[in-house]
Amino acid sequence: MLRRAAPSAAAAASTFLRHALPTSRSSSSSAAATAVASSTAVNSILLRSLKEHYLEVSKMTPPPKISPPKPYTIVKGALDQASGPVLRRGYGEAGEEISISVARLANIMPAGADDYESDDDGASGVSESINQLFLHVDISRPGSSKSLQFLCGLYPDAVGIHSVCLRSKTAESGTAVMAGKSGDGYQGRIFQELDENVRDAFHHYIEARGINEKLFPFLQAWLYVKDHRNLIRWFKSVDISNILLKITSRRQ
């Protein structure tokens, strides 16, 4: 949404400058006055565009409230955290603890990696990226120093495993693991390189623990609400006018 607002503001500023700048050489004082006036006008256009975008965002209707599939429960405070588990549950007589973190696939995969998911007219963006989610699944048992961790792609009708590895419980998890930024040793083989029977066994393993496409509606809505809350919080926490003044002073 910000990407759409910025080009329109830039186009308006460009049009203004073409009409405002003198066509013939003028004195240095006139040029300086024109530059100041142009800069003020550009800042005014940008400020108006940001305010209009804020009003548009503030009027957006949130998705209907959706509960996660039982027995998963929402991790308290997850919406206010930059990263970390969103859902949690116990499983089996061994007392397994399962936690799930989520991110947009577009925020994890390299640019262009999912271009094939574009619309019929070739467009791609937020609407597509929120239909492709990336999960970090942590499965551990009480008393164990390690946990089995999966990186999965989640779609409306399927879930696919990208990688699986056994890592220390104290190792960094969540978004950092998704982005491959953790330095906690071996990250596991590429899943598609494993034997087909082994791949099938892992798929059955996570399916038995409720890690499937049924999680998609809740996690999609949860990400939407989180993005909306973060954007509103940002608009309310910054002084847009002050930011534009700082930008102007740096250019002078």
C-alpha positions as CSV (number, residue, x, y, z in Angstrom):
1,M,0.0,0.0,0.0
2,L,2.9,2.4,0.8
3,R,4.4,1.4,-2.6
4,R,1.3,2.7,-4.3
5,A,1.2,6.0,-2.3
6,A,4.8,6.9,-3.0
7,P,4.8,6.9,-6.8
8,S,1.6,9.1,-6.9
9,A,3.2,11.6,-4.6
10,A,6.5,11.6,-6.7
11,A,4.5,12.1,-9.9
12,A,2.7,15.1,-8.4
13,A,5.9,16.6,-7.2
14,S,7.5,16.1,-10.6
15,T,4.6,17.9,-12.4
16,F,4.8,20.7,-9.9
17,L,8.6,21.2,-10.5
18,R,8.2,21.2,-14.3
19,H,5.8,24.2,-14.0
20,A,7.4,25.9,-11.1
21,L,11.1,26.1,-12.2
22,P,12.0,29.1,-14.3
23,T,12.9,28.4,-18.0
24,S,15.5,31.2,-18.2
25,R,18.6,32.0,-16.1
26,S,17.8,34.1,-13.1
27,S,19.7,35.7,-10.3
28,S,21.1,33.5,-7.5
29,S,18.6,34.9,-5.0
30,S,15.7,34.1,-7.3
31,A,17.0,30.6,-7.8
32,A,17.4,30.0,-4.1
33,A,13.9,31.3,-3.4
34,T,12.5,29.0,-6.1
35,A,14.4,26.0,-4.7
36,V,13.0,26.7,-1.2
37,A,9.5,27.1,-2.6
38,S,9.8,23.9,-4.6
39,S,11.1,21.9,-1.7
40,T,8.3,23.2,0.5
41,A,5.7,22.2,-2.1
42,V,7.2,18.8,-2.5
43,N,7.1,18.2,1.2
44,S,3.5,19.4,1.3
45,I,2.6,16.9,-1.4
46,L,4.3,14.0,0.4
47,L,2.8,15.0,3.7
48,R,-0.7,15.1,2.2
49,S,-0.1,11.8,0.5
50,L,1.0,10.1,3.8
51,K,-2.0,11.6,5.7
52,E,-4.4,10.3,3.0
53,H,-2.7,6.9,3.2
54,Y,-3.1,6.9,7.0
55,L,-6.9,7.7,6.7
56,E,-7.2,4.9,4.1
57,V,-5.4,2.4,6.4
58,S,-7.4,3.4,9.5
59,K,-10.7,2.7,7.7
60,M,-9.7,-0.8,6.6
61,T,-12.0,-3.5,7.8
62,P,-10.2,-6.3,9.7
63,P,-10.9,-9.9,8.8
64,P,-13.5,-11.7,10.9
65,K,-12.2,-13.2,14.1
66,I,-10.9,-16.8,13.5
67,S,-9.8,-19.3,16.1
68,P,-6.9,-21.6,15.4
69,P,-7.7,-25.3,14.9
70,K,-7.9,-27.2,18.3
71,P,-5.9,-28.0,20.3
72,Y,-3.6,-25.2,19.2
73,T,-3.8,-22.1,21.3
74,I,-2.5,-18.5,20.6
75,V,0.7,-17.5,22.4
76,K,-0.1,-14.6,24.7
77,G,1.4,-11.3,23.4
78,A,2.4,-12.7,20.0
79,L,0.8,-9.8,18.2
80,D,3.1,-7.4,20.0
81,Q,6.3,-9.3,19.4
82,A,8.6,-8.7,16.4
83,S,9.0,-12.5,16.0
84,G,8.5,-15.7,17.9
85,P,5.9,-18.4,18.3
86,V,2.3,-17.7,17.3
87,L,0.7,-21.0,18.1
88,R,1.4,-23.7,20.7
89,R,0.1,-27.1,21.7
90,G,1.1,-30.3,23.5
91,Y,1.0,-33.7,21.8
92,G,1.1,-37.4,22.8
93,E,1.9,-39.3,26.0
94,A,5.6,-38.2,25.8
95,G,4.4,-34.6,26.4
96,E,5.8,-33.1,23.2
97,E,5.7,-29.3,23.0
98,I,5.0,-27.9,19.5
99,S,5.3,-24.2,18.7
100,I,4.7,-22.5,15.3
101,S,6.1,-19.2,14.1
102,V,4.9,-17.7,10.8
103,A,6.0,-15.1,8.2
104,R,5.2,-14.1,4.7
105,L,7.0,-16.3,2.2
106,A,7.8,-13.2,0.2
107,N,9.8,-11.8,3.2
108,I,11.9,-15.0,3.4
109,M,12.5,-16.2,-0.2
110,P,14.9,-14.3,-2.5
111,A,13.3,-11.7,-4.8
112,G,11.7,-13.4,-7.9
113,A,11.7,-16.8,-6.3
114,D,7.9,-16.9,-6.4
115,D,7.2,-14.9,-9.5
116,Y,5.3,-17.9,-10.9
117,E,2.5,-17.1,-8.4
118,S,1.5,-13.9,-10.1
119,D,-2.0,-13.1,-11.3
120,D,-3.2,-13.7,-14.8
121,D,-2.2,-10.1,-15.8
122,G,1.3,-10.6,-14.4
123,A,0.7,-8.5,-11.2
124,S,2.2,-9.6,-7.9
125,G,2.5,-8.1,-4.4
126,V,1.0,-8.2,-1.0
127,S,-2.2,-10.0,-2.1
128,E,-0.1,-12.9,-3.4
129,S,2.5,-12.9,-0.6
130,I,0.0,-13.3,2.2
131,N,-1.3,-16.4,0.3
132,Q,2.1,-18.0,0.7
133,L,3.2,-18.4,4.3
134,F,6.4,-19.7,5.8
135,L,6.4,-21.7,9.0
136,H,9.0,-22.4,11.6
137,V,7.9,-25.5,13.5
138,D,9.7,-26.5,16.8
139,I,8.9,-29.9,18.3
140,S,10.6,-30.9,21.6
141,R,10.2,-33.2,24.5
142,P,10.6,-32.3,28.2
143,G,14.1,-32.9,29.5
144,S,15.7,-32.9,26.0
145,S,18.3,-30.3,25.1
146,K,17.4,-30.4,21.4
147,S,14.3,-30.0,19.3
148,L,13.3,-31.1,15.9
149,Q,12.7,-28.1,13.7
150,F,11.0,-27.8,10.3
151,L,10.8,-25.0,7.8
152,C,7.6,-25.3,5.9
153,G,5.7,-23.5,3.2
154,L,2.0,-23.2,4.0
155,Y,-0.7,-22.6,1.3
156,P,-4.5,-22.6,1.3
157,D,-4.6,-26.2,0.1
158,A,-1.2,-27.7,1.0
159,V,1.9,-27.7,3.3
160,G,5.4,-28.5,2.1
161,I,8.6,-29.1,4.0
162,H,11.6,-27.1,2.9
163,S,14.1,-28.5,5.5
164,V,14.3,-30.3,8.8
165,C,17.1,-30.5,11.4
166,L,17.8,-31.2,15.0
167,R,19.0,-28.1,16.9
168,S,19.7,-26.9,20.4
169,K,16.7,-25.5,22.2
170,T,18.8,-22.5,23.2
171,A,19.5,-21.7,19.6
172,E,17.9,-18.7,17.9
173,S,14.6,-19.5,16.4
174,G,11.7,-17.9,14.6
175,T,12.2,-15.4,11.8
176,A,16.1,-15.5,12.1
177,V,16.0,-19.3,11.4
178,M,13.6,-18.8,8.5
179,A,15.9,-16.3,7.0
180,G,18.9,-18.6,7.5
181,K,20.7,-16.1,9.7
182,S,21.4,-18.4,12.6
183,G,24.9,-19.7,13.0
184,D,24.0,-22.8,15.1
185,G,25.9,-25.3,13.1
186,Y,24.4,-27.7,10.6
187,Q,21.0,-26.6,9.3
188,G,19.9,-29.9,7.7
189,R,19.9,-31.3,4.2
190,I,17.7,-29.9,1.5
191,F,14.5,-31.8,2.0
192,Q,14.1,-32.7,-1.7
193,E,17.5,-34.5,-1.6
194,L,16.2,-37.0,1.0
195,D,15.0,-40.4,0.1
196,E,11.3,-40.4,-1.0
197,N,10.3,-42.7,1.8
198,V,12.0,-40.5,4.4
199,R,10.2,-37.4,2.9
200,D,6.9,-39.2,3.2
201,A,7.6,-40.2,6.8
202,F,8.3,-36.6,7.8
203,H,5.1,-35.4,6.1
204,H,3.1,-38.0,8.0
205,Y,4.9,-37.0,11.2
206,I,3.9,-33.3,11.0
207,E,0.4,-34.1,9.6
208,A,-0.3,-36.3,12.7
209,R,0.6,-33.2,14.9
210,G,-1.9,-31.0,13.1
211,I,0.6,-29.1,10.9
212,N,-1.4,-28.8,7.7
213,E,-3.5,-26.5,5.5
214,K,-6.1,-26.2,8.2
215,L,-3.8,-23.7,9.9
216,F,-3.8,-21.4,6.9
217,P,-7.0,-19.3,7.5
218,F,-6.1,-18.4,11.0
219,L,-2.4,-17.6,10.3
220,Q,-3.3,-15.6,7.2
221,A,-5.8,-13.5,9.2
222,W,-3.3,-13.2,12.1
223,L,-0.6,-11.8,9.8
224,Y,-3.1,-9.3,8.3
225,V,-4.1,-8.0,11.8
226,K,-0.4,-7.8,12.8
227,D,0.6,-5.9,9.7
228,H,-2.4,-3.5,10.2
229,R,-1.6,-2.9,13.8
230,N,2.1,-2.3,13.2
231,L,1.3,0.2,10.4
232,I,-1.2,2.1,12.5
233,R,1.2,2.1,15.4
234,W,3.9,3.5,13.2
235,F,1.7,6.3,11.9
236,K,0.8,7.3,15.5
237,S,4.3,7.1,16.8
238,V,6.1,9.3,14.2
239,D,5.8,13.0,13.5
240,I,5.6,13.0,9.7
241,S,6.0,16.8,9.5
242,N,9.2,16.6,11.6
243,I,10.6,13.9,9.4
244,L,10.0,16.0,6.3
245,L,11.7,19.0,7.9
246,K,14.8,16.8,8.8
247,I,15.0,15.6,5.2
248,T,14.8,19.2,3.9
249,S,17.6,20.4,6.3
250,R,19.9,17.5,5.1
251,R,19.4,18.5,1.5
252,Q,20.4,22.1,2.2
